[in-house]
Amino acid sequence: MFRKLVRYSTVASAIGLALCLNPSLSLAETKANQLTRQEELSGWKLLFDGTSADNWRNYKSDKLSDGWRVVDGELVRSAGGAGDIVTKEQYKYFELLLEYKISKGGNSGLMFHVTEENPAPWHSGPEIQIQDNVDGHDPQKSGWLYQLYQPTTPPWINAVESLDKTRPVGEWNQLYLRIAPNQCEVSMNGAVYYNFQVGNNDWNQRVAKSKFANMAGFGKAVQGHICLQDHGDMVSFRNFKIREIPENGTVKQPIDGVLAARGEPAFPNLKWEGWSPRDEDGNPTKPLRILELTYANGFPKRLFAMDQRGWIFTFENRRDVETATRFLDIESKVSPWNGPGANEQGLLGLAFHPKFKDNGEFFVSYMSPTRERKTTPLSSLATA
């Protein structure tokens, strides 16, 4: 059954924007304002625990004004004259997660590396805008680094408008900020908006073209306070957490012990049909790059392995199995993953029809060397 293909059809499928997701970016899977065990082990700390605002004070003050209140587990800018607030601690490199809920037409902001020798925090600290993108009046949209960076899309997406992943007024949005030695990042609701590096040439050129050009201390501090802006509108925050990043860029792993286990080859005697690690002269050959190991419904004792060059192998799911049979070879139709200028191309996906046992149908997705980069073939195949 696994040797003969009787049907092969191909369609072009548009590629969507690829977004880098962080496992911590899903909206509150646990109770609000609590850390998971994994977060505790990996160094995350709460900046707001849902009951008190002890980690915060007003800008250039040692107290927190009455305009900021803790209401139902939320830190709320609720009254006029609240003022901008900052963390009592200062931070250099860090990851920060928060959820915000903005009022209709509302505006606020999140600033970092804020120092207190200026009349206002935004004179020193770069601001990630927070606002209602529908009825807000500021052309700088929520998630944008004010007048400096905004969401970018690859040129092959042909997007007409800027990426906007914010949720409507009254719903929670999650904002992620990373300030690190090598690269900084802002994401909104799990979608990467942009990357940047404070103080490099690109950053300095953008600052020079902004309203901050004549502010000598803007973006210059190597560490400072986190700041929440009072822009005169109601805004709520929760699940506010931070993890400091050491100078070497490494972070703690969520490990609290040693696992009594060791790695062993799953199939120590397995040989791949049509491939050997060395040729007849003893020279290394093009390596296998197995991207997927799976099975089809109805065949739990048989595995399928997908190699990125365009091969699919099948073999019995036994530790002592010796041969992986190559039952699909579309290498000639696939763009080489290790060719000049290649960027993770090749055979990229394999999926079996839920009724594969009856119809023998499966699907592969790959990058074609002849198609435009904005499309990829999606092929339907069937076995005899």
C-alpha positions in Angstrom: 0.0 0.0 0.0 2.8 2.4 0.8 4.8 2.0 -2.5 2.5 3.3 -5.3 1.1 6.7 -5.7 -2.1 6.9 -7.8 -3.2 10.5 -7.4 -1.2 13.7 -7.1 -2.8 17.2 -7.3 -1.4 20.5 -6.4 -2.8 23.9 -5.5 -1.1 27.2 -4.5 -1.7 28.3 -0.9 -0.9 31.8 0.2 1.5 32.0 3.1 0.4 34.1 6.1 2.6 36.3 8.2 4.9 34.1 10.3 4.9 35.3 13.9 7.2 34.3 16.7 5.2 33.2 19.7 6.3 33.0 23.3 4.9 30.2 25.4 4.2 32.7 28.2 2.1 34.9 26.0 -1.2 33.1 26.2 -3.8 35.1 28.2 -4.2 34.1 31.8 -4.3 30.3 31.8 -4.1 30.4 35.6 -5.8 32.8 38.1 -5.1 36.4 37.5 -2.0 38.0 39.1 -0.4 34.7 40.0 2.8 33.1 38.7 2.8 29.5 37.5 5.4 27.1 39.0 7.4 27.3 35.8 7.4 31.1 35.9 8.6 31.1 39.5 11.4 28.7 38.7 12.5 30.7 35.7 12.8 34.0 37.5 9.5 35.9 36.9 8.2 38.2 39.6 4.9 40.1 40.0 4.9 43.8 39.7 1.2 43.8 40.8 -0.3 41.0 42.9 -4.0 42.1 42.5 -4.3 43.3 46.1 -1.8 46.1 46.6 0.2 48.6 44.5 3.2 48.5 46.9 5.7 48.2 44.0 4.6 51.5 42.6 4.8 55.2 43.4 4.1 58.4 41.5 6.9 60.0 39.4 9.1 62.1 41.5 7.2 61.2 44.6 7.5 58.5 47.4 3.7 57.9 47.5 0.9 56.7 45.2 -1.9 59.1 44.5 -5.5 58.3 45.1 -6.2 58.4 41.3 -4.7 54.9 41.1 -6.7 52.3 42.8 -6.8 48.5 43.2 -10.2 47.4 42.1 -11.3 43.7 41.7 -7.7 42.5 41.2 -6.9 45.3 38.7 -4.6 48.3 39.0 -6.8 51.1 37.7 -6.2 54.7 36.7 -9.6 55.8 37.9 -9.6 59.5 38.7 -8.3 62.9 37.5 -4.9 64.0 38.7 -3.7 60.4 39.1 -0.3 61.2 37.5 2.3 59.0 35.9 3.5 56.2 38.2 6.8 54.3 38.2 8.2 51.1 39.8 10.1 51.6 43.0 12.9 49.4 41.6 15.0 50.1 38.5 15.7 47.6 35.7 18.3 47.2 33.0 17.6 44.2 30.9 14.3 42.4 31.4 11.3 40.7 29.9 7.9 42.2 30.9 4.4 41.0 30.5 1.2 42.8 31.3 -2.5 42.8 30.3 -4.3 46.1 29.8 -7.9 47.1 29.2 -8.5 50.5 27.7 -11.6 52.7 27.9 -13.4 54.0 24.8 -11.1 56.5 23.0 -8.6 56.1 25.9 -4.9 56.6 25.8 -2.0 55.5 28.1 1.5 54.2 27.7 4.2 52.0 29.0 7.7 53.5 29.4 11.1 51.9 30.2 14.5 53.1 31.5 12.8 56.2 33.0 14.9 58.5 35.1 13.7 61.4 37.3 15.8 64.4 36.5 13.3 65.6 33.8 9.9 67.3 34.1 8.1 64.3 32.6 9.0 60.6 32.4 8.7 60.5 28.6 11.7 62.9 28.4 14.0 60.0 29.3 11.9 56.8 28.8 10.8 55.5 25.4 7.1 54.8 25.4 5.1 51.9 24.0 1.7 53.4 23.2 -1.4 52.1 24.7 -4.7 53.3 23.3 -8.1 52.4 21.8 -7.1 52.0 18.2 -10.7 52.5 16.9 -11.7 55.7 18.6 -8.4 57.0 19.9 -7.1 60.2 18.5 -3.4 59.7 18.5 -1.9 58.5 15.1 0.6 56.4 17.1 -1.3 53.1 17.6 -1.3 50.8 20.5 1.9 48.7 20.7 4.0 51.2 18.6 7.2 52.5 20.1 6.2 56.2 20.0 7.4 57.9 16.8 10.2 55.3 16.5 9.0 51.8 15.6 5.7 50.2 14.4 4.7 46.7 13.3 6.4 45.5 10.2 5.3 42.9 7.7 7.6 41.1 5.2 7.4 42.6 1.6 5.9 39.3 0.2 2.8 39.7 2.4 1.6 42.7 0.2 -0.2 44.1 3.3 -2.1 47.4 2.7 -2.4 48.4 6.4 -0.1 48.1 9.4 -0.5 45.0 11.6 -3.0 45.5 14.4 -3.6 42.6 16.8 -5.4 44.6 19.5 -8.7 43.5 20.9 -11.8 45.8 21.2 -12.5 48.2 24.0 -13.5 46.3 27.2 -11.4 43.2 26.4 -7.9 42.4 27.8 -4.9 42.8 25.6 -1.5 41.3 26.4 1.7 43.4 25.8 5.1 41.9 25.9 8.4 43.9 26.1 11.9 42.5 26.1 14.9 44.8 26.6 18.0 42.7 26.1 21.7 43.2 25.3 21.4 41.7 21.8 17.8 42.5 20.7 14.7 44.1 22.0 11.1 43.1 21.1 7.5 44.2 21.4 4.6 41.8 20.9 0.9 42.3 21.1 -1.4 39.4 21.9 1.3 37.0 20.9 2.2 38.6 17.6 5.7 40.0 17.2 5.3 43.7 16.2 9.0 44.7 15.8 12.5 44.2 17.0 15.0 47.0 17.8 18.2 47.7 19.6 18.5 50.7 21.8 21.4 53.0 20.9 22.4 51.4 17.6 22.6 53.4 14.3 19.0 52.6 13.3 17.7 53.7 16.7 19.7 57.0 16.7 18.6 57.9 13.2 14.9 57.4 14.2 15.3 59.4 17.3 16.9 62.2 15.3 13.8 62.4 13.2 11.3 62.4 16.1 10.1 64.9 18.6 12.7 63.5 21.1 15.6 64.7 19.0 16.3 67.7 21.3 15.9 65.8 24.5 19.5 65.0 25.5 18.6 62.3 28.0 16.0 60.5 25.9 16.8 56.8 25.6 20.3 57.2 27.1 19.8 55.6 30.5 21.2 52.1 30.7 18.6 51.3 33.4 15.6 53.0 35.0 12.1 52.7 36.2 9.1 51.1 34.4 6.4 53.8 34.0 2.6 53.7 33.4 1.3 56.9 31.9 -1.7 58.9 33.1 -3.1 60.4 29.9 -6.4 61.5 31.4 -8.3 58.3 30.5 -9.4 55.2 32.4 -7.2 52.2 31.9 -6.8 49.0 33.9 -3.8 46.6 34.3 -3.4 43.1 35.6 -1.0 40.1 35.3 1.9 42.5 35.5 5.1 40.5 35.7 8.8 40.9 35.0 11.9 38.8 34.6 15.4 40.4 34.7 17.9 39.3 32.1 21.6 39.0 33.1 24.3 40.7 31.2 25.2 37.5 29.3 21.6 37.3 28.0 20.8 33.9 29.6 17.7 33.3 31.7 16.9 30.7 34.4 15.3 27.5 33.2 12.2 26.1 34.9 14.1 23.3 36.5 13.9 22.3 40.2 15.8 19.0 40.1 17.5 16.4 38.1 15.5 14.0 35.9 16.6 10.4 36.4 16.6 9.6 32.7 19.1 9.3 29.8 18.8 9.5 26.1 19.0 6.4 23.9 18.5 5.9 20.2 14.8 5.0 19.6 15.7 2.9 16.5 19.5 2.0 16.9 19.6 -0.3 13.8 17.6 1.8 11.4 19.0 2.3 7.9 17.4 4.8 5.5 16.7 3.5 2.0 18.7 5.5 -0.6 20.8 7.4 1.9 24.1 6.8 3.7 26.1 9.3 5.8 29.1 8.8 3.6 29.6 8.0 -0.1 31.7 5.2 -1.6 34.8 7.3 -1.2 34.2 8.0 2.4 33.1 11.6 1.9 30.2 13.0 4.0 26.9 13.2 2.0 24.1 15.7 2.3 22.6 15.0 5.8 19.1 13.9 6.4 16.9 16.6 8.0 13.9 14.9 9.5 11.4 17.5 10.4 8.4 15.3 11.3 7.8 11.8 12.6 4.2 10.8 12.7 1.6 8.1 12.0 -1.6 7.7 10.1 -5.0 6.8 11.6 -5.5 3.1 11.2 -1.8 2.3 11.2 -0.5 2.9 14.8 2.4 0.4 14.3 3.8 2.2 11.3 5.7 5.5 11.4 6.3 8.1 8.7 9.4 10.3 8.7 9.6 13.5 6.5 13.0 14.7 5.3 13.2 18.4 4.3 14.8 17.7 0.9 11.5 16.1 -0.3 11.6 12.5 0.9 9.1 10.6 3.1 10.1 7.3 4.7 8.0 4.7 6.4 9.0 1.9 8.8 7.5 -0.3 11.5 7.3 1.1 15.0 9.6 -1.4 16.5 12.9 -0.7 18.4 14.6 -3.5 16.4 13.4 -2.2 13.0 16.2 -2.1 10.4 14.9 -0.5 7.3 13.1 2.8 6.6 11.5 2.5 3.1 11.4 5.6 1.0 7.9 5.7 -0.4 7.7 9.3 -1.6 10.5 11.3 -3.5 9.6 14.8 -4.7 13.1 16.2 -4.3 13.0 17.5 -7.9 9.9 19.6 -7.1 11.3 21.1 -3.8 13.5 24.1 -3.3 16.7 22.9 -1.5 16.7 23.8 2.1 20.5 24.3 2.1 20.9 26.0 -1.2 22.3 29.5 -1.8 20.1 32.1 -0.2 17.7 29.4 1.1 15.7 30.3 4.2 14.1 27.2 5.7 12.8 26.0 2.4 12.1 22.5 1.2 9.4 19.9 2.2 7.8 21.6 5.2 4.6 19.7 6.1 3.0 16.3 6.1 -0.6 15.5 7.1 -2.7 12.4 6.8 -6.4 12.4 6.0 -8.5 11.3 9.0 -9.8 8.4 6.8 -6.4 7.5 5.4 -7.0 3.8 6.1 -9.9 3.9 3.6 -8.8 6.5 1.0 -5.0 6.5 1.3 -5.0 10.3 1.0 -2.3 12.5 2.5 -1.0 16.0 2.0 2.4 17.7 1.8 3.4 21.3 1.8 6.7 22.5 0.3 8.5 25.5 -1.1 8.8 25.2 -4.9 12.0 26.5 -6.6 9.9 27.9 -9.5 7.1 29.7 -7.7 7.0 33.2 -6.3 8.1 33.2 -2.6 4.6 34.4 -1.5 3.0 31.1 -2.4 3.8 27.5 -1.6 2.4 24.3 -3.2 0.0 22.2 -1.2 -0.3 18.8 -2.7 -2.8 16.1 -2.2 -1.6 12.5 -2.9 -3.0 9.0 -2.5 -1.6 5.5 -2.3 -2.8 2.5 -4.2 
